[in-house]
Amino acid sequence: MKYGKKYAESLKAYDRTKIYDAGEAITHVLETAKAKFDETVEIHIRLGVDPRQADQQVRGVLVLPNGTGKTKRVLVIAKGERADAAQAAGADFVGAEEMIQKIQTENWFGFDVMITTPDMMGVVGRIGRILGPKGLMPNPKSGTVTMDVAKAVAEVKAGKVEYRLDKTAIIHCPIGKKSFGREKLLENFNALMDAIIKAKPAAAKGQYIKSITLASTMGPGVKASYSK
């Protein structure tokens, strides 16, 4: 496989076969993030679970201590007082049936997160087939179906992330931007790893954390370890 010049240079900056402690791994990721934009730093965690089994799912949400560095656009589907509360909390778009129709008829997706109240799920469900594949369908487990829409909006704006297994038993999640620096990224890393370890299914046997890899948007992966 042929790499670009910057990528190839980055590969020489550290030992790809070595597993570094988290702080050192983050340092290498920052050193190899050479793009002209503020690259996102992501974590990829392979777990020793079977994602095909319902009792071995790993999924949850948390607000990272230092946020993600990305401002998410929030759409709230609610009426009356809840709609007013969402507006006051800083939601970018607030509405009800008319917003659902806008998505349906105009193929509008000018938002990153949809939050709704339980009583509006019937309306939202009409476009479930459109929202589902895009990862935008509200879900009680992710805190996006709730009566406290103001709190949900505030959490998303503060840097709430959702982590969940993919089909290959890997969790992919952003932990911030290159501009955060080592210490803030390490805080976010530790908070996320704590949450994932607490979410270990009772049915999971053997080694739970199989591997951890950190990488920037355009940079190579660096193997990392985690210990409390």
C-alpha positions in Angstrom: 0.0 0.0 0.0 1.4 3.4 -1.0 1.2 6.2 1.6 1.3 9.9 1.1 4.6 11.7 2.1 3.3 13.1 5.4 1.7 9.8 6.4 4.8 7.9 5.5 6.9 10.3 7.7 4.4 9.9 10.5 4.8 6.1 10.5 8.6 6.5 11.1 7.9 8.7 14.2 6.9 5.8 16.5 7.0 2.0 16.8 3.8 0.6 15.2 4.2 -2.7 17.0 4.5 -1.2 20.5 1.6 -0.6 22.8 2.1 2.8 24.5 0.5 4.0 27.7 -2.4 6.4 27.0 -0.6 9.6 27.6 2.4 8.6 25.4 0.0 7.3 22.6 -1.8 10.6 22.6 1.5 12.5 22.3 2.4 10.4 19.2 -1.1 11.0 17.7 -0.6 14.8 18.1 2.9 14.6 16.6 1.6 12.8 13.6 -1.5 15.0 13.0 0.0 17.1 10.2 -3.1 18.2 8.3 -3.7 22.0 8.0 -7.1 21.7 9.7 -7.8 20.9 13.4 -8.0 17.1 13.2 -10.4 15.1 15.3 -8.8 12.5 17.6 -10.6 9.2 17.6 -10.5 6.0 19.7 -11.1 2.6 18.3 -11.7 -0.1 21.0 -12.0 -3.8 20.1 -14.0 -5.7 22.7 -14.1 -9.4 23.6 -17.8 -9.7 23.2 -20.2 -11.1 20.5 -22.2 -8.3 19.0 -24.7 -10.8 17.6 -25.8 -11.6 21.2 -28.4 -9.3 22.7 -26.9 -9.9 26.2 -23.5 -8.8 25.1 -24.3 -5.4 23.6 -22.2 -2.4 24.8 -23.8 1.0 24.4 -24.1 4.2 26.3 -23.7 7.9 26.5 -21.5 10.3 28.4 -20.6 14.0 28.4 -16.8 14.2 27.9 -15.1 16.4 30.5 -13.7 18.7 27.8 -16.4 18.2 25.1 -15.7 17.0 21.6 -14.7 20.3 20.0 -17.5 20.0 17.6 -20.7 22.1 17.8 -23.6 19.9 17.0 -26.8 21.2 15.5 -29.8 20.0 17.4 -33.4 19.5 16.2 -36.1 19.1 18.8 -39.5 17.6 17.9 -41.8 18.8 20.7 -44.9 21.0 21.4 -46.0 23.6 23.9 -43.9 24.1 27.0 -41.3 21.4 25.9 -40.8 23.3 22.6 -40.3 26.5 24.5 -37.8 24.9 26.9 -35.9 23.4 24.0 -35.7 26.8 22.3 -34.5 28.4 25.6 -31.8 25.7 26.0 -30.3 26.5 22.7 -31.8 24.1 20.3 -31.0 25.1 16.7 -34.4 23.9 15.3 -37.6 23.3 17.1 -40.9 22.1 15.7 -43.4 19.2 15.3 -45.2 17.7 12.3 -43.9 20.5 10.0 -40.3 19.5 10.7 -41.0 15.9 9.9 -42.7 16.9 6.7 -39.7 19.1 5.8 -37.4 16.1 6.2 -39.8 13.9 4.2 -40.5 16.3 1.3 -37.3 18.3 1.1 -34.8 15.6 2.1 -33.6 18.2 4.7 -30.9 17.1 7.2 -29.5 20.3 8.5 -29.0 18.8 12.0 -26.7 16.4 13.7 -28.9 15.2 16.6 -32.7 14.8 16.9 -34.3 14.9 20.3 -38.0 14.3 20.9 -40.5 13.8 23.7 -42.1 10.4 24.1 -45.5 11.6 23.0 -44.1 12.7 19.6 -42.4 9.3 18.8 -45.4 8.3 16.8 -44.9 11.2 14.5 -41.1 10.7 14.4 -41.6 7.0 13.7 -43.2 7.9 10.3 -39.7 8.7 9.0 -37.9 6.0 10.9 -36.7 4.4 7.7 -35.1 7.6 6.7 -33.6 8.5 10.1 -32.4 5.0 11.0 -29.7 4.4 8.3 -28.3 7.9 9.1 -28.0 7.2 12.8 -30.4 10.0 13.6 -33.4 8.1 15.0 -34.1 9.3 18.6 -33.6 6.5 21.2 -34.3 6.4 25.0 -31.0 4.6 25.5 -29.1 7.6 24.0 -31.1 10.1 26.0 -32.7 11.6 22.9 -36.3 10.5 23.8 -37.0 12.4 27.0 -39.5 14.8 28.6 -36.5 16.9 29.8 -35.6 18.2 26.4 -33.8 21.2 27.8 -31.3 18.9 29.7 -30.8 16.8 26.6 -30.0 19.8 24.5 -27.6 21.1 27.1 -25.8 17.8 27.2 -25.4 17.5 23.5 -24.1 21.1 23.3 -21.7 20.3 26.2 -20.1 17.4 24.3 -22.2 14.3 24.9 -21.0 11.3 22.9 -22.7 8.0 22.3 -20.6 4.8 22.1 -21.9 1.5 20.7 -20.5 -1.7 19.2 -20.4 -2.1 15.5 -20.8 -5.5 13.8 -17.1 -6.3 14.3 -17.2 -5.7 18.1 -15.4 -2.4 17.8 -16.4 1.0 19.3 -15.4 4.1 17.3 -15.7 7.4 19.2 -14.2 10.9 19.0 -12.4 12.2 22.1 -11.7 15.7 21.0 -9.6 17.8 18.6 -5.8 18.1 18.1 -6.0 21.7 19.5 -7.2 20.3 22.9 -3.6 19.2 23.7 -2.4 16.1 25.5 -4.0 16.7 29.0 -7.5 17.4 27.8 -7.5 14.5 25.4 -6.2 12.2 28.1 -9.0 13.3 30.5 -11.6 12.5 27.8 -9.9 9.2 27.0 -10.0 8.1 30.7 -13.6 9.2 31.1 -14.7 7.2 28.0 -12.7 4.1 29.0 -14.2 4.2 32.5 -17.7 4.3 31.0 -17.0 1.4 28.6 -15.5 -0.8 31.4 -18.5 -0.1 33.7 -20.8 -1.1 30.7 -19.2 -4.5 30.5 -22.0 -7.1 30.0 -22.4 -9.8 32.6 -22.4 -12.3 29.8 -19.0 -11.3 28.5 -16.3 -13.9 29.1 -12.6 -13.7 28.9 -10.6 -10.6 28.0 -12.9 -7.6 27.7 -10.6 -5.0 26.2 -8.9 -6.6 23.3 -7.1 -3.6 21.8 -7.2 0.2 21.8 -6.0 2.3 18.9 -5.9 6.1 18.8 -5.6 8.2 15.6 -6.2 11.6 14.2 -8.4 12.2 11.1 -5.5 12.0 8.7 -2.9 10.3 10.8 -1.9 6.6 11.4 -3.2 4.5 14.3 -1.2 4.3 17.6 -1.8 1.3 19.9 -2.6 2.3 23.5 -3.2 0.6 26.8 -5.5 1.6 29.7 -5.1 1.0 33.4 -6.8 2.4 36.4 
